[in-house]
């Protein structure tokens, strides 16, 4: 069985949707500190759904001191992202970008696909630049030893973030393809409509139905009047001729 390019785009796009959806439920970032004796004294894990969490009991001064602050993506963005994923899944399963009859609906869902790529781009680029680095959380990974505390700190991105990277690679081609097809159809439709409109304007005449009816009735009445006049003139001529014959016969 052969798979054309469009079907291949769709399959890869669907895989990207699944990876993007699954990434929301996985860890996105790890921040750990281990002392010289091998004890974990700092342990923070970030999940976009469950925020920052720690496996250490409360009261650890070092762990609390290094706890990330203001380094979480707003939950509203995550919910919007999940909604966009579901809408994009509907698009790839039930709509075909090459059917012109679906163009109005495709324009809306084409915007959804672009929104999906924008969301993933936000997670991949804006999240580390705006949420991680300003809070001293190094990206994508780093390990360094603090001589004062005698603790080795480990910074690394998690599997959820990796899946977002893969998801972007999978969804971008089809979203771009879908957008280009819709744009092409719009241009073609606009071109045909403009040509048709210009042609109609060039040949269009003001058509007044009542005026046309009145004009035709006037023509018919004029023709009837002409026939009546011709008939009357003929009748008068025949009468005069008959009178002439009668008078001449008497003489």
ABEGO torsion letter per residue (X at the ends): XBBBAAAAAAAAAAAAAAAAAAAAABBABBBBBBBAAGBBABBBBBBAAAEBBBABBBGBAAAAAABBBGABBBAAAAAAAAAAAAAAAAAAAABBAABAAAAAAAAAAAAAAAAAAAAAAAAAAAAAAAAAAAAGBBOABBBBBBAAAGBBBBBBBBAAAAAAAAAAAAAAAAAAAAAAAAAAAAAAAAAAAAAAAAAAAAABBBBBAAAAAAAAAAAAAAAAAAAAAAAAAAAAAAAAAAAAAAAAAAX
